[in-house]
Each structure stands twice: as structure tokens, then as C-alpha cells.
Amino acid sequence: MIKMITYSKVKELKVGEKYKYWELCGKFNEEEVRGRSRMIQLDKWRRFFSWHSEGKTKACYFVIDKIYKEVETRYEVEGKLFNNRSEAEEYAKSL
């Protein structure tokens, strides 16, 4: 199944506002993950907005610095990301 990754909810974020990790996951309808998976998830989010962290590690807030106007659309098939739909469809057929 091809899942288009867009963040229409990113427009609801406010610059300078503080968010917990679980709040952002909820807004973007994503699973809360740990370790390497979280690093990949955060890299994905960096395509949409920039932030800095405030607080201690466990009680960390994401403070939104900038929301980007131009956002790349990516497609996900079975956990693998593609930059265009035709590549994603081709991969899905090969499964």
C-alpha cells in the first residue's frame, strides 16, 4: 500500500510555541518511536519545519523556529521512502 506523506497539520503549528514529542506524533498521525527510528522520523520532520529543544532529555520540548512554505512530498511503501510516485508504484508491484 502506498502512503503519501504530507503534513497538512504542519500549518497548525505556531512559531515559538512549545510541543512535546507525543503531541507532534499525534498531530502528524505517526507512531512514537525510539532510537534510530526516531532519528529518521525527526529527519523527515526537518523537511517541514526547524526547531530547537528546551528542557531535560525526558521532559524535552520542541520549540518551533521556522515553518517552511515549500515542502517535498514523499511516498512510503512498506517503510521505504520514495521521492516520486512512479518509483513507489514500481516498488509496490515488485513485492
Salt bridges, closest charged atoms under 4 A:
GLU12 OE2 - LYS9 NZ 3.74
GLU12 OE1 - LYS27 NZ 3.69
GLU30 OE2 - LYS44 NZ 3.43
ASP43 OD1 - ARG46 NH1 2.77
GLU54 OE1 - LYS18 NZ 3.17
GLU54 OE2 - HIS52 NE2 3.55
ASP65 OD1 - HIS52 ND1 2.73
GLU89 OE2 - ARG85 NE 3.05
